[in-house]
Amino acid sequence: MPTAHAPRASLPALGAALAIGLLVAPLAARADARAPRSLVAPALGAHHVWVTDTLFGHAQVFDGDTGEAVATIDTGMTLSPKPPHHARSRSELYSVEIAYARFRRGERTDYVTIHDDRTYEVKGEVVLPTRTSESATSLGYSALLDDERFLATFNQLPVASVSITDMEARAFVGAIPIAGCAGIYPLGARRFASLCADGTLLEVALDDAGRVQRRASTPRFFDAVEDPVMMAGGRAGARWVFVTFAGVVHEVDFAGDAPALASWSLLDDADRAQGWRPGGKQNVALHAASGRLYAIVHRGGTGSHKEAGPEVWAFDLASHARVARIAMPNFAAAFLATTLQVERGGVVGWLLDALLPGGGAHSIAVTQDDAPLLFARNEQLGAVAVLDARTGDFVRWIDEVGITGNRLEVER
């Protein structure tokens, strides 16, 4: 029977600069010592976070309050693992995966694996006749709609479409063409939106059978050539917030009879003069209850939108005011200290922190409770920083999160 278990220790991702040869022995010894701890894992709560690893092809869940690993889910041959979706009403986790008959070649099968959310045992699967799309981050490429019945998955071949699977019935329903659009952004139990190349959002409403009931597009609100929006988005109910390469914030609210649009900028003239702009991969997060938007920023020019950021800026959505600048801790030092088993409070740990470049954050996620945590990671370094989302204070490191990857997903 599969067990909930802690992940194996990370291998180095920094090359010669981080002394690969010195890392192998400590990692091997630690991996041998990490055995499965229980057959039933703790219940997942608001401060649990899923962290994906591209090289090992799995998603791990950690407790942000302790830094401890809870469990690991392997994700087949998927290029960029997607965090699983949690259906609390059925105590199930859904992992969207891909397999090939001959390892990396041969007949391809796309499927959804169903896990128990306490034992992580495989309970079943649903085969998808469509081809699930993948990217370096796979942001918005799958979503469980709000009443946890329908799972939506984005396909790019042979045409852009969204597959709908009834997870209660464990049956594929059908594919909805969305030519020129990408991504899935839930709006409720039977609605989702998708970003489109013409600068709009496509809204799709389903009936109770999972078939298309209505389709509508918003007015054009961004220019996909001059200043495209990034696929990472922050959600508060039926409102989604997106940020462009140049730092313009676009809010789209689907709560009324017609979508309500609003735009403003993260940056003022002084910020632009200093070269600040958004960057990273999963680069925005929104705490819905407080209306606080978090964005990774860096200093760079045109084309630098994927670069990690040394700071995360927090904004109040109501006033558009920046309310905090949160400096990212040193990811490189944290990763190397763990790998070398160096005490962080000691002299060597201090030297690592002082001498190594921090690396910056590529991805962030914020929990949705009343005492929110902000998680941040660098895609090349096996450590996740945990910060107090209200104050920006550093709380702890989550270690041994894998080798490389950029997805973070909090439990809701």
C-alpha positions as CSV (number, residue, x, y, z in Angstrom):
1,M,0.0,0.0,0.0
2,P,1.4,3.5,-0.8
3,T,2.3,5.5,2.2
4,A,2.6,9.1,3.0
5,H,6.3,9.8,3.2
6,A,8.9,12.5,3.2
7,P,10.7,13.2,0.0
8,R,14.3,12.1,-0.7
9,A,16.9,14.7,-0.1
10,S,17.7,17.1,-3.0
11,L,20.7,16.9,-5.3
12,P,22.6,20.2,-5.9
13,A,21.4,22.5,-8.7
14,L,24.1,25.2,-8.5
15,G,26.9,23.5,-10.5
16,A,30.5,24.0,-9.7
17,A,29.8,27.3,-7.8
18,L,28.1,25.3,-5.1
19,A,30.7,22.5,-4.9
20,I,28.8,19.6,-6.3
21,G,31.4,17.1,-5.2
22,L,31.0,18.0,-1.5
23,L,27.3,17.4,-1.6
24,V,26.8,13.8,-2.7
25,A,27.8,12.0,0.5
26,P,25.6,14.0,2.9
27,L,22.6,13.7,0.6
28,A,23.0,9.9,0.3
29,A,23.2,9.4,4.0
30,R,20.2,11.6,4.7
31,A,18.1,9.9,2.0
32,D,18.8,6.5,3.6
33,A,17.7,7.8,6.9
34,R,14.3,9.2,5.7
35,A,11.9,6.3,5.9
36,P,8.0,6.4,5.7
37,R,6.6,7.5,9.0
38,S,3.0,6.5,8.9
39,L,0.3,5.0,6.8
40,V,-2.1,7.9,7.4
41,A,-1.0,11.4,6.9
42,P,-2.3,14.4,8.8
43,A,-5.3,16.2,7.3
44,L,-4.4,18.9,4.9
45,G,-5.0,22.4,6.2
46,A,-4.7,26.1,5.2
47,H,-1.0,26.3,5.9
48,H,-0.1,23.3,3.7
49,V,1.7,24.0,0.4
50,W,2.3,21.8,-2.7
51,V,5.7,22.1,-4.2
52,T,6.5,20.5,-7.6
53,D,9.8,19.0,-8.8
54,T,10.4,18.9,-12.5
55,L,13.4,16.6,-12.5
56,F,11.9,13.9,-10.2
57,G,8.4,14.4,-11.6
58,H,6.5,14.7,-8.4
59,A,4.5,17.0,-6.2
60,Q,5.2,17.2,-2.5
61,V,3.1,18.7,0.2
62,F,4.7,20.5,3.2
63,D,3.4,21.9,6.5
64,G,4.2,25.6,6.5
65,D,3.9,25.7,10.3
66,T,6.6,23.2,10.9
67,G,8.5,22.9,7.6
68,E,7.9,19.1,7.6
69,A,7.1,17.0,4.6
70,V,3.7,15.3,4.6
71,A,3.5,13.3,1.4
72,T,4.7,12.9,-2.1
73,I,2.6,12.2,-5.3
74,D,4.4,11.0,-8.4
75,T,3.2,12.5,-11.6
76,G,4.1,10.1,-14.4
77,M,6.1,11.4,-17.4
78,T,4.6,14.9,-17.2
79,L,7.1,17.5,-18.4
80,S,6.1,20.1,-15.8
81,P,4.2,18.5,-12.8
82,K,0.9,20.1,-11.9
83,P,0.0,20.3,-8.2
84,P,-2.9,18.0,-7.4
85,H,-6.4,19.4,-6.9
86,H,-8.1,18.7,-3.5
87,A,-11.8,17.7,-3.5
88,R,-12.5,17.9,0.3
89,S,-16.1,16.8,-0.2
90,R,-14.9,13.4,-1.4
91,S,-11.5,13.3,0.5
92,E,-9.7,12.9,-2.8
93,L,-6.8,14.4,-4.7
94,Y,-6.7,14.6,-8.5
95,S,-3.3,14.5,-10.3
96,V,-3.3,15.3,-14.1
97,E,-0.7,13.1,-15.7
98,I,0.8,11.7,-18.9
99,A,2.4,8.4,-19.7
100,Y,4.0,6.9,-22.8
101,A,4.0,3.2,-23.7
102,R,7.8,3.2,-24.3
103,F,9.0,5.5,-21.6
104,R,9.5,8.7,-23.6
105,R,7.9,7.5,-26.9
106,G,5.1,5.3,-28.1
107,E,1.4,5.6,-27.5
108,R,0.5,8.4,-25.2
109,T,-2.1,8.3,-22.5
110,D,-3.5,11.3,-20.6
111,Y,-5.3,10.6,-17.4
112,V,-6.3,11.9,-14.0
113,T,-5.1,9.8,-11.1
114,I,-7.4,9.8,-8.0
115,H,-5.7,9.6,-4.6
116,D,-7.1,9.3,-1.1
117,D,-6.2,12.5,0.7
118,R,-5.0,10.8,3.9
119,T,-3.3,7.6,2.8
120,Y,-2.4,8.9,-0.7
121,E,-3.4,5.4,-2.0
122,V,-4.5,5.4,-5.7
123,K,-8.3,5.0,-5.7
124,G,-8.8,5.1,-9.5
125,E,-8.2,7.0,-12.6
126,V,-10.0,8.7,-15.5
127,V,-8.5,8.4,-19.0
128,L,-8.7,11.6,-21.1
129,P,-9.1,11.1,-24.8
130,T,-7.6,14.6,-25.3
131,R,-4.0,15.8,-25.0
132,T,-3.3,17.8,-21.9
133,S,-1.0,20.8,-22.6
134,E,2.2,21.5,-20.8
135,S,4.6,24.4,-20.4
136,A,7.5,25.4,-18.2
137,T,5.1,26.4,-15.4
138,S,1.8,24.9,-16.5
139,L,0.0,27.9,-14.8
140,G,-3.7,27.7,-15.3
141,Y,-3.5,24.4,-17.2
142,S,-5.9,22.6,-14.9
143,A,-8.5,23.6,-12.4
144,L,-11.2,22.0,-10.2
145,L,-14.3,24.2,-10.3
146,D,-15.7,25.4,-7.0
147,D,-18.3,22.7,-6.1
148,E,-15.5,20.1,-6.8
149,R,-17.6,18.2,-9.4
150,F,-16.0,19.2,-12.7
151,L,-12.2,19.1,-13.4
152,A,-11.1,21.3,-16.3
153,T,-7.9,20.6,-18.2
154,F,-6.3,22.8,-20.9
155,N,-5.3,21.2,-24.3
156,Q,-3.1,22.9,-26.9
157,L,-3.1,20.1,-29.6
158,P,-4.6,19.6,-32.1
159,V,-6.5,22.8,-31.2
160,A,-6.8,24.8,-28.1
161,S,-9.6,23.4,-26.0
162,V,-10.7,22.7,-22.4
163,S,-11.6,19.1,-21.4
164,I,-14.3,18.7,-18.8
165,T,-14.3,15.6,-16.5
166,D,-17.0,14.8,-14.1
167,M,-15.1,13.6,-11.0
168,E,-18.2,12.5,-9.1
169,A,-19.1,10.1,-12.0
170,R,-15.4,9.6,-12.8
171,A,-16.2,10.1,-16.5
172,F,-14.9,12.3,-19.3
173,V,-17.6,14.7,-20.5
174,G,-16.2,16.4,-23.5
175,A,-13.8,19.1,-24.9
176,I,-14.7,22.8,-25.4
177,P,-12.9,24.6,-28.2
178,I,-11.3,27.9,-27.1
179,A,-9.3,28.9,-30.2
180,G,-6.9,31.7,-29.5
181,C,-7.1,31.4,-25.7
182,A,-5.2,29.6,-23.0
183,G,-5.5,28.8,-19.3
184,I,-8.4,28.0,-16.9
185,Y,-9.4,30.5,-14.3
186,P,-12.4,29.3,-12.2
187,L,-15.3,31.7,-11.6
188,G,-17.6,29.4,-9.6
189,A,-19.2,26.0,-9.6
190,R,-20.0,26.1,-13.3
191,R,-18.0,28.9,-14.8
192,F,-14.4,29.5,-15.9
193,A,-12.5,32.1,-17.9
194,S,-9.5,31.8,-20.3
195,L,-7.0,34.5,-21.5
196,C,-7.1,35.2,-25.2
197,A,-4.6,36.6,-27.6
198,D,-7.0,39.4,-28.7
199,G,-6.7,41.0,-25.3
200,T,-9.9,39.6,-23.8
201,L,-11.0,37.0,-21.4
202,L,-13.4,34.3,-22.6
203,E,-16.1,33.3,-20.1
204,V,-17.6,29.8,-20.4
205,A,-20.6,28.7,-18.4
206,L,-21.5,25.0,-18.1
207,D,-24.8,23.3,-17.4
208,D,-25.3,20.6,-14.8
209,A,-24.1,18.0,-17.3
210,G,-20.8,19.8,-17.9
211,R,-21.8,20.9,-21.4
212,V,-21.4,24.5,-22.6
213,Q,-24.4,26.6,-21.7
214,R,-23.0,30.1,-22.6
215,R,-19.9,31.7,-24.0
216,A,-19.0,35.4,-23.8
217,S,-15.9,37.6,-24.1
218,T,-15.0,40.7,-22.2
219,P,-14.1,43.9,-23.9
220,R,-10.4,44.1,-24.9
221,F,-8.3,45.2,-21.9
222,F,-4.7,44.5,-22.8
223,D,-2.4,44.4,-25.9
224,A,-0.8,41.0,-26.3
225,V,1.9,42.5,-28.5
226,E,2.8,45.7,-26.8
227,D,2.3,44.7,-23.1
228,P,1.0,41.2,-22.6
229,V,-0.4,39.9,-19.3
230,M,1.4,37.1,-17.5
231,M,-0.5,33.8,-17.0
232,A,-0.2,33.9,-13.2
233,G,-3.2,35.5,-11.7
234,G,-4.7,36.2,-8.3
235,R,-8.3,35.3,-7.5
236,A,-10.9,36.7,-5.1
237,G,-14.2,35.0,-5.8
238,A,-15.3,35.9,-9.3
239,R,-12.6,38.5,-9.7
240,W,-9.2,37.8,-11.2
241,V,-6.1,40.1,-11.1
242,F,-3.4,39.9,-13.8
243,V,-0.2,41.8,-14.2
244,T,1.5,42.8,-17.4
245,F,5.2,42.6,-18.3
246,A,5.5,46.4,-17.7
247,G,3.7,46.3,-14.4
248,V,0.1,47.3,-15.3
249,V,-2.5,45.6,-13.1
250,H,-5.7,44.5,-14.8
251,E,-8.7,43.5,-12.6
252,V,-11.6,41.6,-14.2
253,D,-14.7,41.1,-12.0
254,F,-17.3,38.6,-13.2
255,A,-19.6,39.0,-10.2
256,G,-22.2,41.3,-12.0
257,D,-24.3,40.9,-15.1
258,A,-21.4,42.2,-17.2
259,P,-17.6,42.0,-16.5
260,A,-16.2,45.0,-14.7
261,L,-12.7,46.1,-15.8
262,A,-10.2,48.2,-13.9
263,S,-6.5,49.0,-14.5
264,W,-3.7,50.6,-12.6
265,S,0.1,50.4,-12.2
266,L,2.3,48.7,-9.7
267,L,5.0,51.2,-10.5
268,D,5.4,55.0,-10.0
269,D,7.8,57.2,-11.9
270,A,10.6,56.7,-9.3
271,D,10.2,52.9,-9.6
272,R,10.4,53.0,-13.4
273,A,13.5,55.3,-13.2
274,Q,15.2,52.7,-11.0
275,G,14.3,49.9,-13.5
276,W,11.8,48.0,-11.3
277,R,9.4,45.7,-13.1
278,P,7.5,42.4,-12.4
279,G,9.4,39.2,-13.0
280,G,9.5,35.5,-12.2
281,K,7.3,32.6,-13.2
282,Q,4.4,32.3,-10.7
283,N,4.9,36.0,-9.9
284,V,1.6,37.2,-8.2
285,A,-0.5,36.0,-5.3
286,L,-3.7,37.5,-3.8
287,H,-5.0,37.2,-0.3
288,A,-8.7,37.5,-1.0
289,A,-10.0,38.5,2.5
290,S,-7.6,41.4,3.0
291,G,-7.5,42.4,-0.7
292,R,-3.7,42.4,-0.6
293,L,-1.8,41.7,-3.8
294,Y,1.7,40.4,-3.8
295,A,4.1,40.7,-6.8
296,I,7.7,39.6,-7.4
297,V,9.8,42.5,-8.7
298,H,13.3,42.9,-10.0
299,R,15.4,45.5,-11.8
300,G,15.6,44.8,-15.5
301,G,14.6,45.8,-19.0
302,T,12.4,44.6,-21.8
303,G,12.5,40.8,-22.0
304,S,13.5,40.2,-18.4
305,H,10.0,39.2,-17.3
306,K,11.1,35.7,-16.2
307,E,14.0,36.8,-14.0
308,A,13.8,36.1,-10.3
309,G,13.1,39.0,-8.0
310,P,15.0,40.1,-4.8
311,E,11.8,41.7,-3.5
312,V,8.0,41.0,-3.2
313,W,5.9,44.1,-3.1
314,A,2.5,44.1,-1.4
315,F,-0.4,46.4,-2.6
316,D,-3.8,47.2,-1.3
317,L,-6.3,46.5,-4.1
318,A,-8.8,49.1,-2.9
319,S,-6.4,52.0,-2.8
320,H,-3.7,50.7,-5.2
321,A,-1.2,51.8,-2.6
322,R,2.0,49.8,-2.0
323,V,1.9,48.8,1.6
324,A,5.1,46.7,2.0
325,R,8.4,45.9,0.4
326,I,9.5,42.4,1.4
327,A,13.1,41.5,0.8
328,M,13.6,37.8,-0.2
329,P,15.9,35.8,2.0
330,N,19.0,34.0,0.6
331,F,17.8,30.9,-1.2
332,A,21.3,29.9,-2.3
333,A,22.7,30.0,1.3
334,A,19.7,28.1,2.6
335,F,19.9,25.4,0.0
336,L,23.7,24.9,0.5
337,A,23.5,25.0,4.3
338,T,20.9,22.2,4.2
339,T,22.8,20.1,1.7
340,L,26.1,20.4,3.7
341,Q,24.2,19.9,7.0
342,V,25.5,23.3,8.2
343,E,23.9,24.9,11.2
344,R,22.2,28.0,10.0
345,G,22.8,30.0,13.2
346,G,26.5,29.1,13.2
347,V,29.6,30.8,11.7
348,V,29.6,28.8,8.5
349,G,25.9,29.5,7.9
350,W,26.5,33.2,8.5
351,L,29.3,33.2,5.9
352,L,27.2,31.4,3.4
353,D,24.4,34.0,3.8
354,A,26.9,36.9,3.6
355,L,28.9,35.6,0.6
356,L,26.5,33.8,-1.7
357,P,24.1,35.8,-4.0
358,G,20.6,35.2,-2.8
359,G,19.1,34.1,-6.1
360,G,15.7,35.8,-5.7
361,A,12.2,34.4,-6.0
362,H,10.6,33.0,-9.1
363,S,7.3,31.9,-7.5
364,I,5.1,32.9,-4.6
365,A,1.8,31.7,-3.1
366,V,-0.2,33.0,-0.1
367,T,-2.5,31.1,2.2
368,Q,-6.1,32.2,2.5
369,D,-6.7,32.1,6.2
370,D,-6.7,34.9,8.8
371,A,-3.0,34.4,9.6
372,P,-1.6,34.1,6.1
373,L,1.8,32.7,5.2
374,L,3.7,33.8,2.1
375,F,5.7,31.0,0.4
376,A,8.5,31.9,-2.0
377,R,10.9,29.7,-4.0
378,N,13.7,30.0,-6.5
379,E,13.2,27.5,-9.4
380,Q,16.8,26.2,-9.3
381,L,17.3,25.9,-5.5
382,G,15.8,23.3,-3.2
383,A,14.4,25.5,-0.5
384,V,11.1,27.3,0.1
385,A,11.0,30.4,2.3
386,V,8.0,30.9,4.6
387,L,7.2,34.5,5.6
388,D,4.5,36.2,7.6
389,A,2.3,37.6,4.8
390,R,1.0,40.4,7.1
391,T,4.4,41.7,8.3
392,G,6.9,40.3,5.8
393,D,8.9,38.8,8.6
394,F,10.9,35.6,7.8
395,V,9.4,32.6,9.6
396,R,11.4,29.5,8.5
397,W,12.8,27.5,5.6
398,I,11.2,24.4,4.1
399,D,14.1,22.2,3.1
400,E,14.6,19.3,0.7
401,V,11.8,20.4,-1.7
402,G,13.5,18.9,-4.8
403,I,15.9,19.9,-7.4
404,T,14.2,22.2,-9.8
405,G,10.7,23.5,-10.4
406,N,8.6,26.6,-10.0
407,R,5.1,25.7,-8.9
408,L,3.6,26.4,-5.5
409,E,0.0,25.7,-4.6
410,V,-1.6,26.4,-1.2
411,E,-4.5,24.4,0.2
412,R,-7.8,26.1,0.3
